[in-house]
Amino acid sequence: MSTAATLPPTPKSPGVGARRKGPKQLPKLPLSAFTPPNTGTSEQFPLAPSPSSLQPEEIVDAHVIAPKGDLSSWKSQVGQNLGGRIRGVVLSLHGAEPADVEKVVQEIQSSSSTSSTPVLAVAVPFVLEDGAPSSPPSYLSASSSKPTIVLSTTFKESSPAAIEALTWALTQGFTVNIDVQSDLQQDKGWDSLEEVLTKATASPEAKGKIILSNILPPPDSLALPIVKLLTHPLYRSYQAHTASLSLFANLFVNFLPPAWGAPTPPTPPPFANEGSSEEAKEKAARLESKEAREWKRRIKMYIGPAVEAFGFQRILFGSSPAAPVTASTPASNAGDWFELARESFAELGVEQDAIDAVFADNARQVYGSS
């Protein structure tokens, strides 16, 4: 018999059944995870305001194009319901003949005290490609005139003249509304814009403000489905460049009817006086077109990155499209766009102060102190 120690037999590997005895023990969440926060005022979770009830208390339209200074067409579009909350407009003379600008400005200034619609500012045409003006017109010299004079221009590509002109305007303290007409379907269109802004704002004397139009929302094709837009290079480029533009401290963006090759679809206003609130919501939902719902979904995709980059404090509502109106450009109704813009913001679950900022307070801040 061997004197060597006898080793114990190797235990058998447990089978599947032996390894899994009973159901897997899941981690238990504390009861506090299912308990609403104790606010001291309510035992229920706060509900987001209903989009149909979230309305701006006042409205300042930051972009109304009226080349001759006549607001009658705009007033007919906004109607009584919307018009009763209008507390001011920024009147753009885009499209006015250069020889008529001074006369129109004088007429607006002389009637400003008696006008039923206060004009916060008048945006006069300013051509970047002409460079810095050697002898500015008289209406640009009267710094204390009311309404405030601001500049309205179109940007297509970077050039020494455009940089010189914008630098001059900002160092003079002017607010400049720039209609971005560069090719935003390509990165070079965004890069060209950023180049001009970077060089024009490099001087510490550049104290003026910049408001960009035609980037919220940017030009887009309605033929591209939203599900594909989310991962499309154009949308990714929009997100990245919007974030870059937000780094310019005195830069704001106009929230205007987009250049999407179609007019703003009609959107029924809230039915505040027709039956109960539930009946009003149901009626509005039935009347709202499929096209309007599609537009809102697309608009909200562009609002998200803009709000993330600029915050609610640097977005201004306006009712006139940014793109130059031509015979082939579909016209948008100011009242329809307001409802579409308001609902798009409201459906994001924002608070009342955010709506008030976008639709009135921001314009007062920008143009009231221009």
C-alpha positions as CSV (number, residue, x, y, z in Angstrom):
1,M,0.0,0.0,0.0
2,S,1.4,3.4,-1.0
3,T,2.3,5.8,1.7
4,A,1.6,8.9,-0.5
5,A,-1.4,11.0,0.6
6,T,-4.5,10.2,-1.3
7,L,-5.9,13.3,-3.1
8,P,-9.7,13.9,-2.9
9,P,-11.6,13.4,-6.1
10,T,-12.1,16.5,-8.4
11,P,-15.6,17.8,-7.9
12,K,-17.8,17.7,-11.0
13,S,-18.5,21.0,-12.8
14,P,-22.1,22.1,-12.0
15,G,-24.5,21.9,-14.9
16,V,-26.7,24.8,-16.0
17,G,-29.4,23.7,-13.7
18,A,-27.1,23.6,-10.7
19,R,-25.7,27.1,-11.5
20,R,-29.2,28.7,-11.7
21,K,-31.2,27.8,-8.6
22,G,-34.3,29.9,-8.7
23,P,-34.9,33.3,-10.4
24,K,-32.2,35.9,-10.6
25,Q,-32.3,38.4,-7.7
26,L,-32.9,41.9,-9.1
27,P,-31.7,45.0,-7.3
28,K,-34.4,46.7,-5.3
29,L,-35.0,50.4,-5.7
30,P,-35.8,52.5,-2.7
31,L,-39.3,53.7,-2.2
32,S,-38.1,57.3,-2.6
33,A,-37.5,56.6,-6.3
34,F,-41.3,56.4,-6.7
35,T,-42.1,59.2,-4.4
36,P,-42.8,62.7,-5.8
37,P,-40.5,65.4,-4.5
38,N,-41.7,67.2,-1.4
39,T,-42.2,70.8,-2.5
40,G,-44.3,71.7,0.5
41,T,-47.2,72.8,-1.7
42,S,-48.3,69.6,-3.5
43,E,-48.1,65.9,-3.3
44,Q,-48.2,65.5,-7.1
45,F,-45.6,65.8,-9.8
46,P,-45.9,69.3,-11.5
47,L,-47.4,69.0,-15.0
48,A,-46.1,70.9,-17.9
49,P,-48.3,73.7,-19.1
50,S,-50.7,72.8,-21.9
51,P,-49.4,74.1,-25.3
52,S,-52.9,75.5,-26.0
53,S,-52.8,77.6,-22.8
54,L,-49.2,78.8,-22.9
55,Q,-49.4,82.2,-24.5
56,P,-47.1,85.2,-24.4
57,E,-48.6,87.9,-22.4
58,E,-47.3,90.5,-24.8
59,I,-45.8,90.3,-28.3
60,V,-43.1,92.4,-30.0
61,D,-42.6,91.4,-33.6
62,A,-38.9,91.8,-34.3
63,H,-39.1,91.5,-38.1
64,V,-41.9,93.1,-40.1
65,I,-40.9,93.9,-43.7
66,A,-42.7,97.0,-45.0
67,P,-40.6,98.8,-47.7
68,K,-42.9,101.9,-47.6
69,G,-43.5,101.9,-43.9
70,D,-47.2,100.8,-44.3
71,L,-48.3,98.3,-41.7
72,S,-51.8,97.8,-43.0
73,S,-51.1,94.4,-44.7
74,W,-49.3,93.1,-41.6
75,K,-52.2,94.3,-39.3
76,S,-54.7,92.4,-41.4
77,Q,-52.7,89.2,-41.1
78,V,-52.2,89.3,-37.4
79,G,-55.9,90.0,-36.8
80,Q,-57.6,91.3,-33.7
81,N,-56.8,88.4,-31.4
82,L,-53.0,88.7,-32.0
83,G,-53.0,92.4,-32.6
84,G,-54.4,93.2,-29.2
85,R,-51.2,91.8,-27.6
86,I,-48.8,93.6,-29.9
87,R,-46.7,96.1,-28.0
88,G,-44.2,97.0,-30.7
89,V,-42.6,96.1,-34.0
90,V,-39.2,96.3,-35.7
91,L,-40.0,97.7,-39.1
92,S,-37.7,96.6,-41.9
93,L,-37.4,98.7,-45.1
94,H,-35.9,95.7,-47.0
95,G,-36.7,96.2,-50.7
96,A,-37.1,100.0,-50.5
97,E,-35.6,102.1,-53.2
98,P,-32.4,103.8,-51.9
99,A,-33.7,107.2,-52.9
100,D,-36.9,106.6,-50.9
101,V,-35.3,105.4,-47.6
102,E,-34.7,108.8,-46.0
103,K,-38.2,110.0,-46.8
104,V,-39.8,106.8,-45.4
105,V,-37.7,107.1,-42.2
106,Q,-38.8,110.7,-41.7
107,E,-42.5,109.8,-42.1
108,I,-42.1,107.0,-39.6
109,Q,-40.3,109.2,-37.1
110,S,-42.9,112.0,-37.4
111,S,-45.8,109.7,-36.9
112,S,-44.3,107.5,-34.2
113,S,-46.0,109.3,-31.3
114,T,-49.5,108.9,-32.8
115,S,-49.1,105.4,-34.3
116,S,-51.4,102.7,-32.9
117,T,-48.6,100.2,-33.2
118,P,-45.3,101.4,-31.5
119,V,-42.3,101.1,-33.8
120,L,-39.3,100.2,-31.6
121,A,-36.7,100.4,-34.5
122,V,-36.5,100.9,-38.2
123,A,-34.1,98.6,-40.1
124,V,-32.7,100.5,-43.1
125,P,-30.9,98.8,-46.0
126,F,-27.1,98.5,-45.7
127,V,-24.9,96.9,-48.3
128,L,-21.9,95.0,-47.0
129,E,-20.2,94.8,-50.4
130,D,-20.0,98.6,-50.6
131,G,-17.6,98.7,-47.6
132,A,-17.6,101.3,-44.9
133,P,-19.5,104.4,-46.0
134,S,-17.3,107.5,-46.5
135,S,-20.3,109.8,-46.1
136,P,-23.2,108.1,-44.3
137,P,-26.8,109.4,-45.0
138,S,-28.2,111.8,-42.5
139,Y,-30.6,109.3,-40.9
140,L,-27.5,107.3,-39.8
141,S,-26.0,110.3,-38.1
142,A,-28.9,111.2,-35.8
143,S,-28.0,108.9,-32.9
144,S,-30.8,110.2,-30.6
145,S,-33.6,109.8,-33.1
146,K,-36.7,107.7,-32.3
147,P,-37.5,105.1,-33.4
148,T,-34.0,103.7,-33.2
149,I,-32.2,103.2,-36.6
150,V,-30.7,99.8,-37.1
151,L,-29.1,98.3,-40.2
152,S,-30.4,95.5,-42.4
153,T,-28.1,93.7,-44.8
154,T,-27.7,90.5,-46.7
155,F,-24.7,88.2,-46.4
156,K,-23.6,85.9,-49.2
157,E,-19.9,85.4,-48.9
158,S,-16.9,86.7,-47.1
159,S,-14.9,89.6,-48.6
160,P,-12.6,92.4,-47.4
161,A,-15.4,94.9,-48.2
162,A,-18.0,93.0,-46.2
163,I,-15.6,92.8,-43.2
164,E,-14.8,96.5,-43.4
165,A,-18.5,97.5,-43.6
166,L,-19.6,95.3,-40.7
167,T,-16.6,96.4,-38.6
168,W,-17.6,100.0,-39.2
169,A,-21.2,99.4,-38.3
170,L,-20.4,97.6,-35.0
171,T,-17.8,100.2,-34.0
172,Q,-20.4,102.9,-34.6
173,G,-22.7,101.1,-32.1
174,F,-25.3,100.0,-34.7
175,T,-27.4,96.9,-34.3
176,V,-27.1,94.9,-37.6
177,N,-29.7,92.5,-38.8
178,I,-27.9,90.1,-41.2
179,D,-30.0,88.0,-43.6
180,V,-27.7,84.9,-44.1
181,Q,-28.0,83.9,-47.8
182,S,-24.7,82.0,-48.0
183,D,-25.0,78.3,-49.0
184,L,-25.8,76.7,-45.6
185,Q,-26.1,73.4,-47.3
186,Q,-22.3,73.4,-47.4
187,D,-19.8,73.8,-44.5
188,K,-18.1,76.6,-46.5
189,G,-21.3,78.7,-46.2
190,W,-21.1,78.5,-42.4
191,D,-17.4,79.0,-42.3
192,S,-17.6,82.1,-44.5
193,L,-20.1,83.6,-42.1
194,E,-18.0,82.8,-39.1
195,E,-15.0,84.3,-40.7
196,V,-16.7,87.7,-41.3
197,L,-18.1,87.7,-37.8
198,T,-14.8,86.8,-36.2
199,K,-12.9,89.6,-38.0
200,A,-15.6,92.2,-37.6
201,T,-15.9,91.7,-33.9
202,A,-12.1,91.5,-33.2
203,S,-11.9,95.2,-32.3
204,P,-12.7,96.1,-28.7
205,E,-14.5,99.1,-30.1
206,A,-17.1,96.8,-31.8
207,K,-20.0,97.4,-29.3
208,G,-22.9,96.9,-31.7
209,K,-25.2,93.9,-31.7
210,I,-25.7,91.3,-34.5
211,I,-29.0,89.6,-35.2
212,L,-28.9,86.7,-37.7
213,S,-31.8,85.7,-39.8
214,N,-32.5,82.6,-42.0
215,I,-30.8,80.2,-39.6
216,L,-33.7,79.5,-37.2
217,P,-34.9,77.5,-38.9
218,P,-32.4,77.3,-41.7
219,P,-33.2,76.5,-45.3
220,D,-34.4,72.9,-45.7
221,S,-36.1,70.6,-48.0
222,L,-39.5,69.2,-46.9
223,A,-38.8,66.2,-49.2
224,L,-36.3,64.9,-46.7
225,P,-38.1,62.8,-44.0
226,I,-37.6,63.8,-40.4
227,V,-36.3,60.4,-39.5
228,K,-33.5,60.8,-42.0
229,L,-32.9,64.4,-41.1
230,L,-31.9,63.5,-37.5
231,T,-28.8,61.7,-38.7
232,H,-28.2,63.7,-41.9
233,P,-24.9,65.5,-42.3
234,L,-26.7,68.8,-42.8
235,Y,-28.4,68.6,-39.5
236,R,-25.2,67.6,-37.7
237,S,-23.5,70.6,-39.4
238,Y,-26.3,72.9,-38.2
239,Q,-25.9,71.7,-34.6
240,A,-22.1,72.2,-34.7
241,H,-22.2,75.7,-36.3
242,T,-25.0,76.9,-34.1
243,A,-22.9,76.1,-31.1
244,S,-20.0,78.0,-32.7
245,L,-22.1,81.1,-33.4
246,S,-23.3,81.2,-29.8
247,L,-19.8,82.1,-28.7
248,F,-20.2,85.6,-30.1
249,A,-21.4,87.5,-27.1
250,N,-23.5,90.2,-28.8
251,L,-25.1,87.9,-31.3
252,F,-28.8,87.0,-31.4
253,V,-31.0,85.0,-33.8
254,N,-34.4,85.8,-35.3
255,F,-37.0,83.1,-35.2
256,L,-38.7,83.6,-38.6
257,P,-40.8,81.8,-41.2
258,P,-38.3,79.4,-42.9
259,A,-37.3,79.2,-46.6
260,W,-38.7,75.7,-47.1
261,G,-40.3,76.3,-50.6
262,A,-43.8,76.5,-49.2
263,P,-45.9,79.0,-47.3
264,T,-46.6,78.6,-43.6
265,P,-49.5,76.1,-43.2
266,P,-52.6,77.5,-41.6
267,T,-52.8,76.7,-37.9
268,P,-56.1,77.3,-36.0
269,P,-55.8,79.6,-33.0
270,P,-56.9,78.4,-29.6
271,F,-60.7,78.4,-29.1
272,A,-60.9,80.1,-25.8
273,N,-64.6,81.0,-26.0
274,E,-66.0,77.9,-27.6
275,G,-67.1,75.3,-25.0
276,S,-64.9,73.7,-22.4
277,S,-61.2,73.6,-22.6
278,E,-61.3,69.9,-23.6
279,E,-63.7,70.6,-26.4
280,A,-61.5,73.4,-27.6
281,K,-58.4,71.2,-27.7
282,E,-60.3,68.5,-29.6
283,K,-61.6,71.0,-32.1
284,A,-58.2,72.5,-32.7
285,A,-56.6,69.0,-33.1
286,R,-59.2,68.1,-35.7
287,L,-58.7,71.3,-37.7
288,E,-54.9,71.3,-37.6
289,S,-53.6,69.9,-40.8
290,K,-51.2,67.1,-41.3
291,E,-48.8,69.6,-42.9
292,A,-48.9,71.8,-39.9
293,R,-48.0,68.9,-37.6
294,E,-45.1,68.0,-39.9
295,W,-43.8,71.6,-39.8
296,K,-44.0,71.7,-36.1
297,R,-42.0,68.5,-35.7
298,R,-39.3,69.8,-38.1
299,I,-39.2,73.3,-36.4
300,K,-38.8,71.7,-33.0
301,M,-35.7,69.8,-34.3
302,Y,-34.1,73.1,-35.1
303,I,-35.3,74.9,-32.0
304,G,-33.6,72.4,-29.7
305,P,-30.0,73.0,-30.8
306,A,-30.6,76.8,-30.9
307,V,-32.0,76.9,-27.4
308,E,-29.1,74.7,-26.2
309,A,-26.6,77.1,-27.8
310,F,-28.2,80.5,-27.3
311,G,-30.6,80.0,-24.5
312,F,-34.1,81.6,-24.5
313,Q,-32.6,85.1,-23.9
314,R,-31.0,85.4,-27.4
315,I,-33.9,84.3,-29.7
316,L,-36.3,86.9,-31.1
317,F,-39.7,86.2,-32.8
318,G,-40.5,87.8,-36.1
319,S,-43.2,87.3,-38.6
320,S,-41.7,88.2,-42.0
321,P,-39.5,85.7,-43.8
322,A,-35.8,86.3,-43.9
323,A,-35.3,85.3,-47.5
324,P,-35.9,88.1,-50.1
325,V,-39.5,87.9,-51.3
326,T,-39.6,87.3,-55.1
327,A,-42.4,86.1,-57.4
328,S,-41.4,82.5,-56.8
329,T,-41.1,82.9,-53.0
330,P,-44.3,81.6,-51.2
331,A,-45.7,84.2,-48.9
332,S,-46.4,83.4,-45.2
333,N,-49.2,84.8,-43.2
334,A,-48.1,86.5,-40.0
335,G,-50.9,85.1,-37.9
336,D,-50.3,81.5,-39.1
337,W,-46.6,81.7,-38.4
338,F,-47.2,83.1,-34.9
339,E,-49.4,80.1,-34.0
340,L,-47.0,77.6,-35.5
341,A,-44.0,79.3,-33.7
342,R,-45.8,79.5,-30.4
343,E,-47.0,75.9,-30.4
344,S,-43.6,74.6,-31.5
345,F,-42.0,76.3,-28.4
346,A,-44.9,75.4,-26.1
347,E,-44.8,71.7,-27.0
348,L,-41.2,71.6,-25.8
349,G,-42.5,72.0,-22.3
350,V,-41.0,75.4,-21.7
351,E,-42.1,77.8,-18.9
352,Q,-44.0,81.0,-19.2
353,D,-40.9,83.2,-18.8
354,A,-39.3,81.5,-21.8
355,I,-42.3,82.2,-24.0
356,D,-42.4,85.8,-22.9
357,A,-38.7,86.3,-23.5
358,V,-38.8,84.9,-27.1
359,F,-42.0,86.7,-28.1
360,A,-41.4,90.1,-26.5
361,D,-38.8,90.7,-23.8
362,N,-35.7,89.9,-25.9
363,A,-36.7,92.3,-28.7
364,R,-37.2,95.1,-26.1
365,Q,-33.8,94.5,-24.7
366,V,-32.0,94.4,-28.0
367,Y,-33.8,97.3,-29.8
368,G,-34.7,99.3,-26.8
369,S,-31.1,100.0,-26.0
370,S,-29.7,99.9,-29.6
